[in-house]
């Protein structure tokens, strides 16, 4: 059984960075959040990327937690632009 994850704060559009998942309304890839918080705080990330809100970060972290907690396959579907 596959699970569909939806997000209203993360989008994937072939016209934006070749379909890389980004925070909605920005060109900031979600991947940067995870790279950044390896060595820095979320507060520092938010200062460095003011167009990303705490709510967007929380959504990305929640999706990551759901992804890694599921035992079956997951299909990601970003929000429409």
N, C-alpha and C positions, 0 to 999 in steps of 0.2 A: 504494500500500500504506500502510495506517495502522499506527502503532505505539501500543501501549498502555503508558503509564507508570503503575506502581503504587508506592504509598508506604505504609509502615506508620506514618509519623509525620505525614502530612498527610491531612486528611479534608475532605470537602465534603458537608454535610448541610443540606437545606433548612430544618431546624429551628434551625440555628446560623448566625446572621448571614446568613440568606437564601441559604445555599449557598456563601458565600464560602469558599475554601479556608483552613483554619485548622490550626495545629499541634494534633495529636491531644491530647485531654484539656484543651484550653484554649479560650479565645475570642480568641486572638491570631491575626489574619489573617497569612498568609504574606507578603502584600504589604508589611506593615509592616517586615519584615526587609530587603527590598530598598530601601525608602525610607530606612530608618535607616542602612544601611551606605554610602549615598552620601556621607555626611559624618562618619560615626562608625565605630568598629571593631566587630567581632563581639563582642569582650569587653564593650564598653559596652552593646551590645544585650542580651547575656545578663544583665548586671547589672540592666538596666532591665526585663527580662522573665524573672524567675527561674524561672517555670513552664516555660520553653522550655529544652531541654537543647542542649548542643553537638551531640549526635548528630542532633537534629531539624534544627538549622541546616545541618549537613553534608548531610543528606538533601535539604533544599530547594535547596541550591546544586548538588548533583549532578543533581537533576531539571531545574533551569534549564539546566545545561550540556548535558544530553542533549537537551532541547527545542531548543536553539539549534544543536546539531550535526547534527540530522537534516534531510535534504533532502525527505523526504516528510511527510505529515500525521501529527499526533500526537493521540492521544486520552488524556486524563488520567483516571485512575480512582483516587480516594483510598481509603484503607483503610476498612473497615467500622468503625462505632463500637464 
